Amino acid sequence: MAYSESSSFALVLSGGGARGAYQAGVLSAIAERIGAETYFPVITGVSAGAINAVSLASHTGSLVEACAALRRGWLSLSPPKVFKADFVSLTGTLLKWLWMLLSGGITPGFQVRGILETEPLRGYLDRVIDPSGIEANLRAGRLRALALSATSYTTGQTITFVHGLPGVPTWERAGRRAVLTKIGLEHVMASSALPLIFPAIQIGDDYYGDGSIRQGAPLAPSIHLGADRLLAISVRYPRSTAEAAEPQMEGYPPPAQVLGMLMNAIFLDALETDSERLERINRTLALLPTGAVPPDLLRPIQLLVVRPSKDLGKLAADFAGQLPRALRILSRGLGAHQSKAPDFLSYLLFERPYIRCLIQLGYSDGAAQWDRIGPFLEPESLKS
């Protein structure tokens, strides 16, 4: 699709560790139905969504081919390709943490960077993603802008890295701003660096972690980049009132339960809150008299959020036994087995059976929800 000023569509991909495989399934179902000559002019991503976003934005083939490559990439993953989780690496890291806590920081230059080392992930992404394809797609008119968000531990701000056509806008708001750059693997690694679990990534003079940590407005980057129709793929199952009230464990909450709730707050809650805020603004704008100028340059934004039809945390419980032995012992020590929905594990469960299950669920959901997705996309307006 050659970009024009009327191209106002954006794909928004949220974070969620291994849960990001679900997005690959949804996108595959969409790609098969909207045609080979269709592209997303604006793509934004954070955390695992940043990996998916760069994979799509850098692939120079059709959307069907790009989604097929994305599926293959997820299915070829395994924990050793993401992080070091053998006994030696994990025990060494935990001993460093213990020394740091007990020594009071008396050892000069002593640092603990993360529970799990992610050099394998960098090497894997370097093999399966070629960031130079982003420039090729920009030149060919298949892409207007790619935006990835990361959290600067140095300043506390959410930084959105934007790689786009000349004249693509930047912005600055309270606690967040955009910078123009050529996006590379270091930006992907920074955006997906799970807090405390994965080490921070240095870009320039700053150190960055997962972009979901303080991203209170995950829809904002795509809107700043000019989009007024947003397709967002969430990895949060919409629990009913009865499901939400159902206890997930008995007795005192183990650390894994608390960590799972913290992860959910970081990766899942912001998109739901931002979606509600956007819909409220839309309702307010609809009340303005005909011809009235909206305040503060606000404009109506169409939004469709695709969500899983099953709880991805509960699905993870069926595959927890396939984690690397060292990580499995650690997770049991944290009490993950005491929860009916071990959300904490679902973010780290890069095991092929679980990944395959998520992709299949995403594909099924994309097909089942096509009566919503299809009319929203209006394929003819997305083609060249």
Secondary structure, 3 states (H helix, E strand, C coil): CCCCCCCCEEEEECCCHHHHHHHHHHHHHHHHHHCCCECCCEEEEECHHHHHHHHHHHCCCCHHHHHHHHHHHHHCCCHHHHCCCCHHHHHHHHHHHHHHHHHCCCCCCCCCCCCCCCHHHHHHHHHHCCCHHHHHHHHHCCCCEEEEEEEECCCCCEEEEEEECCCCCCCEECCEEEEECCCCHHHHHHHCCCCCCCCCEEECCEEEEECCCCCCCCCHHHHHCCCCEEEEECCCCCCCHHHHHCCCCCCCCCHHHHHHHHHHHHHCHHHHHHHHHHHHHHHHHHCCCCCCCCHHHCCCCEEEEECCCCCHHHHHHCCHHHCCHHHHHHHHHCCHHHCCCCHHHHCCCCCHHHHHHHHHHHHHHHHHCHHHHHHHHCHHHHEC
